[in-house]
Structure formats: C-alpha cells, structure tokens
Amino acid sequence: MKIIPNFLKRLFRKSVRKFLVPLGILLYEVRAEIEKATLPKFGNKPTNLKIDLPRRIANPEEIFLGDNIYIGPGSLLTAIAQYPSPVMRHPDKKHKIQEFKPKIIIGNRVTSTGNLQIAAVQEIIIEDDVMFASNINMTDGLHGYENANEPYKYQNIFRIAPIRIKRGCWIGQNVVILPGVTIGEFSIIGANSVVTKNIPDRCIAVGAPAKVVKKWDDTDQRWIPADD
C-alpha cells in the first residue's frame, strides 16, 4: 500500500483552503443572485423575498407576498386561471375549459423548509409568521371523479372552497390541507396529517383525517387534552 507523504497532504489541505473554499463561496453567491434575478413579477413588491431553486410559479400576478419570506427548494405556487391547462389537455379531445379568478396571499415572515405546494382556483390565504415543514400540499379545489369511465385529469375541478391558515401556525411534515379548511391562530398540525375540516385556535391536531388532540389552557398556560 502506498503511503502519501505528509508534505503532499499539507499541500492538498492548503490548496483546498486557498482555492476550493473561495470557489464554493463564490458559487453559493452566484446561485443566490440567479435565484433573485429570476423571480417573476408578483401582484405586489415584497422585500427580502427568497424562494430557492428549483421552483415553479404560475400566474405570479395573482400571487401577493409579504416581506421577509423564505420558501425552500422544490416549491410549486400556482394560481390556476384555466383548467385543464394546455399540458393537461388531450390532443384529440375538445375540452370544456373552466375559467377562474384565483388569488394566493402569503403574509409576512412565512417560512417553508421545502416542497411547498400551493394551488389555488379561488383563494388561499396564509397569514403572518406561519411555519411550514417539508412536503406540504394545499389546494382549494379537487379533481373531479364523477365519471369512472373518463380519465380524472380531464374532469372538472369541483368542491372549490377557500383555504385560510391563520397567523403563527406550525404545519408539520407531509401535511395535506383540503378545500374549505381554516386553521386557527397558533395551532399545530402534526406530521402526515390530512386536514379535512376547520381547526380552532390554539389547538394541536393530528391524523388522517386530522382531529384535535390538545388545546391551550389560557388559565394554566399549558396544553391539555382536548376532551378535558
């Protein structure tokens, strides 16, 4: 077995410090500039906005963002003006096109670890200081399934109802939020939950469908079981 002389090891470490570390810093800074320069024009002009690459944003003029937002990589923010979209249409089939006036509103200081998916045909509102873990999906309309002989991707969007996540909430890993749901202030949704109905303020909800398991007691200033 060949042994690398110590002086070569020292030379390698010195080279790393001198060349590779500055190069890494430079590449990081270049990436940050690319992310900033390639942001689309939204419905307003937020400050200190960071949405990591890769990302997919559709109809940004219908998306309104607060200040000091961070959204991690893999996000999908889409305000759906028509369904089916061109990529969802059958090339040899005439489709009845649904027209929508969607709006997505995200408040100040909202953060997401990554893979945040928001799709609105009507309205989705996320208030200030909401914290999202990874792999969150919320949509205010569902793919139709009234006909089991027709591919579901060609059926109309239905059960359309707005979504609202009130300020200060914590939405855990892999959560799905369905149309018509309001999540109350300072509530927590546990990992892998599917939220199908409203969650009151200052509650902890878990499961599929999500159910409230704890609530905040203002008198004792602690979480207590929901059935107390």
BALUMDO-935548 format. One record per residue: x, y, z of N, C-alpha, C in turn; residue number from 0; residue in three letters. Coordinates in steps of 0.1 Angstrom, whole numbers, plus 5000, padded with zeros to 4 digits. Example, Ala and Ser with C-alpha at 12.3 -4.5 7.8 and 13.67 -1.06 7.14 Angstrom:
n_px/n_py/n_pz/ca_px/ca_py/ca_pz/c_px/c_py/c_pz/num/residu
5132/4943/5078/5123/4955/5078/5132/4967/5078/0/Ala
5128/4978/5071/5137/4989/5071/5129/5000/5079/1/Ser
//
This chain:
n_px/n_py/n_pz/ca_px/ca_py/ca_pz/c_px/c_py/c_pz/num/residu
5008/4988/5000/5000/5000/5000/5009/5012/5000/0/Met
5006/5022/4991/5014/5034/4990/5009/5044/5001/1/Lys
5019/5050/5007/5016/5060/5017/5019/5074/5012/2/Ile
5009/5083/5013/5011/5096/5008/5019/5104/5018/3/Ile
5030/5110/5013/5039/5118/5021/5031/5129/5028/4/Pro
5036/5133/5040/5029/5143/5048/5029/5156/5041/5/Asn
5040/5159/5034/5041/5172/5027/5030/5174/5016/6/Phe
5027/5162/5010/5016/5163/5000/5003/5165/5006/7/Leu
5001/5159/5018/4988/5161/5025/4987/5175/5029/8/Lys
4998/5181/5034/4997/5195/5038/4994/5204/5026/9/Arg
5001/5201/5014/4999/5208/5002/4984/5208/4997/10/Leu
4978/5196/4998/4964/5194/4994/4955/5202/5003/11/Phe
4957/5202/5016/4949/5209/5025/4950/5224/5023/12/Arg
4962/5228/5020/4964/5243/5018/4957/5247/5005/13/Lys
4958/5238/4995/4951/5241/4982/4936/5242/4984/14/Ser
4931/5233/4992/4916/5234/4994/4912/5247/5001/15/Val
4920/5251/5011/4917/5263/5018/4918/5275/5009/16/Arg
4928/5275/5000/4931/5286/4991/4922/5288/4979/17/Lys
4918/5276/4973/4911/5277/4961/4897/5272/4962/18/Phe
4895/5260/4968/4882/5253/4967/4872/5260/4976/19/Leu
4876/5264/4988/4866/5271/4997/4862/5284/4991/20/Val
4871/5293/4986/4866/5305/4980/4857/5303/4968/21/Pro
4860/5292/4960/4852/5288/4949/4838/5284/4953/22/Leu
4837/5277/4964/4824/5273/4969/4816/5284/4973/23/Gly
4822/5294/4980/4815/5306/4984/4810/5314/4972/24/Ile
4819/5315/4962/4815/5322/4950/4803/5316/4943/25/Leu
4803/5303/4942/4792/5296/4936/4779/5298/4943/26/Leu
4780/5298/4957/4768/5300/4965/4763/5314/4963/27/Tyr
4772/5324/4962/4767/5338/4960/4761/5339/4946/28/Glu
4767/5333/4936/4762/5333/4922/4748/5327/4922/29/Val
4746/5316/4928/4733/5309/4929/4723/5318/4935/30/Arg
4727/5325/4946/4717/5334/4953/4713/5346/4943/31/Ala
4723/5351/4936/4719/5361/4926/4710/5356/4915/32/Glu
4713/5344/4910/4704/5338/4900/4690/5337/4905/33/Ile
4689/5332/4918/4675/5330/4924/4668/5343/4924/34/Glu
4675/5353/4928/4669/5367/4930/4665/5372/4916/35/Lys
4674/5371/4907/4672/5378/4894/4661/5371/4886/36/Ala
4659/5358/4888/4649/5351/4880/4635/5350/4887/37/Thr
4633/5357/4898/4620/5358/4904/4610/5365/4895/38/Leu
4598/5360/4893/4588/5367/4885/4583/5379/4891/39/Pro
4575/5387/4884/4568/5399/4890/4555/5394/4896/40/Lys
4554/5396/4909/4542/5392/4916/4532/5403/4916/41/Phe
4520/5401/4923/4510/5411/4923/4513/5423/4931/42/Gly
4524/5422/4939/4529/5433/4947/4544/5433/4947/43/Asn
4551/5441/4955/4565/5441/4955/4571/5438/4969/44/Lys
4572/5426/4973/4577/5422/4986/4592/5425/4987/45/Pro
4596/5427/5000/4610/5429/5002/4616/5417/5010/46/Thr
4629/5415/5007/4636/5404/5014/4629/5391/5011/47/Asn
4626/5388/4999/4619/5376/4995/4630/5366/4990/48/Leu
4629/5354/4995/4638/5343/4990/4630/5331/4987/49/Lys
4630/5326/4974/4624/5314/4970/4635/5306/4963/50/Ile
4640/5295/4969/4651/5287/4964/4647/5280/4951/51/Asp
4657/5278/4943/4656/5270/4931/4658/5255/4935/52/Leu
4652/5245/4929/4642/5247/4918/4628/5251/4923/53/Pro
4621/5258/4915/4607/5263/4918/4599/5264/4906/54/Arg
4586/5263/4908/4576/5265/4896/4565/5274/4901/55/Arg
4564/5285/4894/4554/5296/4897/4546/5299/4885/56/Ile
4533/5298/4887/4523/5301/4875/4514/5312/4879/57/Ala
4512/5321/4869/4504/5333/4871/4508/5341/4883/58/Asn
4520/5346/4884/4525/5353/4896/4518/5366/4899/59/Pro
4512/5372/4889/4505/5384/4891/4493/5383/4900/60/Glu
4488/5370/4902/4477/5367/4911/4482/5362/4925/61/Glu
4495/5364/4927/4501/5360/4940/4507/5372/4947/62/Ile
4503/5374/4960/4506/5385/4967/4514/5381/4980/63/Phe
4526/5386/4981/4535/5381/4991/4539/5392/5001/64/Leu
4540/5388/5014/4545/5397/5024/4560/5399/5024/65/Gly
4566/5405/5034/4580/5408/5035/4587/5397/5043/66/Asp
4600/5395/5040/4608/5386/5048/4603/5371/5047/67/Asn
4600/5367/5036/4595/5353/5033/4607/5345/5029/68/Ile
4608/5332/5034/4617/5323/5029/4610/5310/5025/69/Tyr
4611/5305/5013/4605/5293/5008/4616/5284/5002/70/Ile
4618/5272/5008/4629/5264/5004/4627/5257/4990/71/Gly
4636/5249/4986/4636/5244/4972/4624/5234/4969/72/Pro
4621/5233/4956/4610/5224/4952/4596/5229/4954/73/Gly
4594/5243/4955/4581/5248/4957/4573/5249/4944/74/Ser
4560/5248/4945/4550/5250/4934/4540/5259/4939/75/Leu
4540/5271/4933/4530/5282/4936/4522/5285/4924/76/Leu
4510/5280/4923/4503/5282/4910/4489/5287/4913/77/Thr
4486/5298/4907/4472/5304/4907/4466/5300/4893/78/Ala
4456/5291/4894/4451/5284/4882/4440/5292/4876/79/Ile
4442/5298/4864/4433/5306/4858/4424/5298/4848/80/Ala
4429/5287/4844/4421/5278/4835/4424/5263/4838/81/Gln
4413/5255/4836/4415/5241/4838/4406/5234/4827/82/Tyr
4412/5224/4820/4426/5219/4821/4435/5229/4815/83/Pro
4447/5229/4820/4458/5237/4814/4463/5230/4801/84/Ser
4470/5237/4792/4474/5231/4780/4481/5217/4781/85/Pro
4489/5216/4792/4497/5203/4793/4488/5192/4798/86/Val
4476/5196/4804/4467/5185/4809/4456/5181/4799/87/Met
4456/5188/4787/4445/5185/4777/4449/5174/4768/88/Arg
4439/5166/4764/4441/5155/4754/4442/5162/4741/89/His
4452/5158/4733/4454/5165/4720/4443/5163/4710/90/Pro
4435/5152/4711/4424/5149/4702/4410/5151/4707/91/Asp
4410/5158/4719/4397/5159/4725/4393/5174/4728/92/Lys
4381/5177/4726/4376/5190/4729/4372/5191/4744/93/Lys
4378/5201/4751/4376/5202/4765/4367/5214/4768/94/His
4358/5213/4778/4351/5224/4783/4361/5231/4793/95/Lys
4365/5243/4790/4376/5250/4798/4369/5257/4810/96/Ile
4373/5254/4822/4369/5262/4833/4377/5274/4835/97/Gln
4371/5286/4838/4378/5298/4840/4377/5302/4854/98/Glu
4388/5306/4860/4389/5310/4874/4395/5324/4876/99/Phe
4393/5330/4888/4400/5342/4892/4407/5339/4905/100/Lys
4418/5333/4904/4425/5328/4917/4433/5339/4924/101/Pro
4435/5336/4936/4444/5346/4944/4451/5338/4955/102/Lys
4464/5340/4956/4472/5334/4967/4478/5346/4975/103/Ile
4476/5346/4988/4481/5357/4996/4489/5351/5007/104/Ile
4502/5354/5008/4511/5349/5019/4516/5361/5027/105/Ile
4515/5360/5040/4518/5371/5049/4533/5372/5051/106/Gly
4536/5381/5061/4550/5384/5064/4556/5373/5072/107/Asn
4569/5371/5070/4578/5362/5077/4573/5348/5077/108/Arg
4567/5344/5066/4563/5330/5064/4575/5322/5060/109/Val
4577/5310/5065/4589/5302/5061/4584/5288/5058/110/Thr
4592/5282/5049/4589/5268/5044/4603/5261/5042/111/Ser
4604/5249/5048/4617/5241/5046/4619/5237/5032/112/Thr
4608/5232/5025/4610/5228/5011/4597/5221/5006/113/Gly
4596/5220/4993/4585/5213/4986/4571/5217/4991/114/Asn
4570/5231/4992/4557/5236/4995/4548/5237/4982/115/Leu
4537/5231/4982/4528/5231/4970/4515/5238/4973/116/Gln
4513/5249/4967/4500/5257/4968/4494/5259/4955/117/Ile
4482/5254/4953/4474/5255/4941/4461/5261/4944/118/Ala
4458/5273/4938/4445/5280/4941/4437/5282/4928/119/Ala
4424/5279/4928/4415/5283/4918/4406/5294/4923/120/Val
4405/5296/4936/4397/5306/4942/4406/5315/4951/121/Gln
4408/5310/4963/4417/5319/4972/4423/5310/4983/122/Glu
4436/5312/4985/4443/5306/4996/4450/5318/5003/123/Ile
4448/5319/5016/4454/5330/5024/4463/5323/5035/124/Ile
4475/5327/5036/4484/5323/5047/4488/5335/5055/125/Ile
4485/5336/5067/4487/5348/5075/4502/5349/5080/126/Glu
4505/5359/5087/4519/5362/5092/4524/5351/5100/127/Asp
4537/5349/5099/4545/5340/5109/4541/5326/5109/128/Asp
4536/5321/5098/4533/5306/5097/4546/5299/5093/129/Val
4548/5287/5099/4560/5279/5097/4555/5266/5091/130/Met
4561/5263/5079/4558/5250/5072/4571/5242/5073/131/Phe
4569/5229/5076/4579/5219/5074/4580/5215/5059/132/Ala
4585/5204/5055/4586/5200/5041/4574/5192/5036/133/Ser
4572/5192/5023/4562/5184/5016/4548/5187/5021/134/Asn
4544/5200/5020/4531/5204/5023/4523/5206/5010/135/Ile
4511/5201/5010/4502/5203/4999/4489/5209/5003/136/Asn
4485/5220/4996/4472/5226/4998/4466/5230/4985/137/Met
4453/5227/4983/4446/5232/4971/4432/5234/4975/138/Thr
4426/5245/4969/4412/5249/4972/4402/5243/4963/139/Asp
4406/5233/4954/4397/5226/4946/4402/5212/4943/140/Gly
4393/5203/4940/4397/5189/4938/4394/5185/4924/141/Leu
4402/5175/4919/4399/5169/4906/4386/5162/4907/142/His
4378/5163/4897/4365/5156/4896/4367/5141/4894/143/Gly
4357/5134/4900/4357/5119/4898/4343/5114/4897/144/Tyr
4334/5122/4890/4320/5118/4889/4318/5107/4879/145/Glu
4327/5106/4870/4326/5096/4859/4338/5086/4859/146/Asn
4336/5074/4863/4346/5064/4864/4351/5058/4850/147/Ala
4345/5063/4840/4349/5059/4826/4357/5070/4819/148/Asn
4359/5081/4825/4367/5092/4820/4379/5094/4828/149/Glu
4391/5096/4822/4403/5099/4829/4400/5111/4838/150/Pro
4404/5110/4850/4401/5120/4860/4408/5134/4857/151/Tyr
4419/5133/4850/4426/5146/4847/4418/5154/4837/152/Lys
4408/5149/4830/4400/5156/4821/4387/5161/4827/153/Tyr
4384/5157/4839/4371/5161/4845/4373/5174/4853/154/Gln
4362/5181/4854/4362/5194/4860/4367/5195/4874/155/Asn
4373/5206/4878/4377/5208/4892/4363/5211/4899/156/Ile
4362/5205/4911/4350/5207/4919/4353/5208/4934/157/Phe
4343/5210/4942/4344/5212/4956/4353/5223/4959/158/Arg
4351/5234/4952/4360/5246/4954/4356/5254/4966/159/Ile
4366/5257/4975/4363/5265/4987/4376/5270/4992/160/Ala
4376/5282/4997/4389/5289/5001/4395/5282/5013/161/Pro
4409/5284/5014/4417/5279/5025/4423/5291/5032/162/Ile
4423/5290/5045/4429/5301/5053/4437/5295/5065/163/Arg
4450/5298/5065/4459/5294/5076/4462/5307/5084/164/Ile
4457/5307/5097/4459/5320/5104/4473/5321/5111/165/Lys
4475/5332/5116/4489/5336/5120/4495/5327/5130/166/Arg
4508/5325/5129/4516/5318/5139/4514/5303/5139/167/Gly
4508/5297/5129/4506/5282/5129/4519/5275/5126/168/Cys
4520/5263/5130/4531/5254/5126/4525/5242/5119/169/Trp
4528/5240/5106/4523/5229/5098/4534/5219/5096/170/Ile
4532/5206/5101/4543/5196/5102/4545/5189/5088/171/Gly
4555/5180/5089/4559/5173/5077/4548/5165/5070/172/Gln
4547/5166/5057/4539/5158/5048/4524/5160/5051/173/Asn
4520/5173/5054/4506/5176/5057/4499/5179/5044/174/Val
4486/5175/5043/4477/5178/5032/4466/5186/5037/175/Val
4463/5198/5031/4452/5206/5036/4442/5207/5024/176/Ile
4429/5203/5027/4419/5202/5017/4411/5215/5016/177/Leu
4403/5216/5005/4395/5228/5003/4385/5231/5014/178/Pro
4383/5244/5017/4374/5249/5027/4379/5249/5041/179/Gly
4391/5246/5043/4397/5245/5057/4402/5258/5062/180/Val
4399/5261/5074/4405/5272/5081/4413/5267/5093/181/Thr
4425/5270/5095/4433/5265/5106/4435/5278/5115/182/Ile
4431/5276/5128/4431/5288/5137/4444/5293/5141/183/Gly
4445/5304/5147/4457/5310/5152/4465/5301/5161/184/Glu
4478/5301/5159/4487/5294/5168/4484/5279/5169/185/Phe
4478/5273/5160/4475/5259/5160/4487/5251/5154/186/Ser
4487/5238/5157/4498/5230/5152/4491/5218/5145/187/Ile
4496/5215/5133/4491/5203/5126/4503/5193/5126/188/Ile
4501/5181/5131/4511/5171/5133/4515/5165/5119/189/Gly
4527/5159/5119/4532/5153/5106/4523/5142/5101/190/Ala
4522/5142/5087/4514/5132/5080/4499/5133/5082/191/Asn
4495/5145/5086/4480/5146/5088/4473/5151/5075/192/Ser
4461/5148/5074/4452/5153/5063/4441/5161/5069/193/Val
4441/5174/5067/4432/5183/5073/4420/5185/5064/194/Val
4408/5180/5069/4396/5180/5061/4385/5189/5066/195/Thr
4387/5195/5078/4378/5204/5084/4385/5214/5092/196/Lys
4378/5225/5096/4384/5236/5104/4390/5231/5117/197/Asn
4401/5238/5120/4408/5235/5133/4407/5248/5141/198/Ile
4402/5248/5153/4401/5260/5161/4415/5266/5165/199/Pro
4414/5278/5170/4426/5285/5175/4433/5277/5186/200/Asp
4447/5278/5186/4455/5272/5197/4451/5258/5200/201/Arg
4452/5249/5190/4449/5235/5192/4460/5227/5185/202/Cys
4462/5215/5189/4471/5205/5182/4462/5195/5176/203/Ile
4464/5193/5163/4455/5183/5156/4465/5173/5148/204/Ala
4461/5160/5148/4469/5150/5141/4460/5140/5135/205/Val
4465/5133/5125/4458/5121/5120/4453/5124/5106/206/Gly
4447/5113/5100/4440/5114/5087/4427/5107/5088/207/Ala
4416/5115/5089/4416/5129/5089/4421/5135/5103/208/Pro
4426/5147/5102/4431/5154/5114/4420/5156/5125/209/Ala
4424/5153/5137/4415/5155/5148/4422/5163/5159/210/Lys
4415/5172/5166/4422/5179/5177/4424/5170/5189/211/Val
4437/5169/5194/4440/5161/5205/4444/5169/5217/212/Val
4448/5182/5215/4452/5190/5226/4447/5204/5223/213/Lys
4445/5212/5234/4441/5226/5233/4449/5234/5244/214/Lys
4450/5247/5241/4458/5255/5250/4449/5260/5261/215/Trp
4453/5259/5274/4446/5264/5285/4452/5277/5289/216/Asp
4444/5288/5287/4449/5302/5290/4451/5304/5305/217/Asp
4443/5297/5313/4444/5299/5327/4457/5293/5333/218/Thr
4460/5281/5329/4472/5274/5334/4484/5276/5325/219/Asp
4482/5282/5313/4492/5284/5304/4500/5271/5300/220/Gln
4492/5261/5296/4497/5248/5292/4488/5241/5283/221/Arg
4493/5231/5275/4485/5223/5267/4478/5212/5275/222/Trp
4465/5210/5272/4457/5200/5280/4450/5191/5269/223/Ile
4447/5179/5273/4439/5170/5264/4426/5177/5259/224/Pro
4423/5174/5247/4411/5181/5241/4398/5178/5247/225/Ala
4397/5166/5254/4385/5162/5260/4383/5166/5274/226/Asp
4393/5174/5279/4392/5179/5293/4382/5191/5294/227/Asp
//
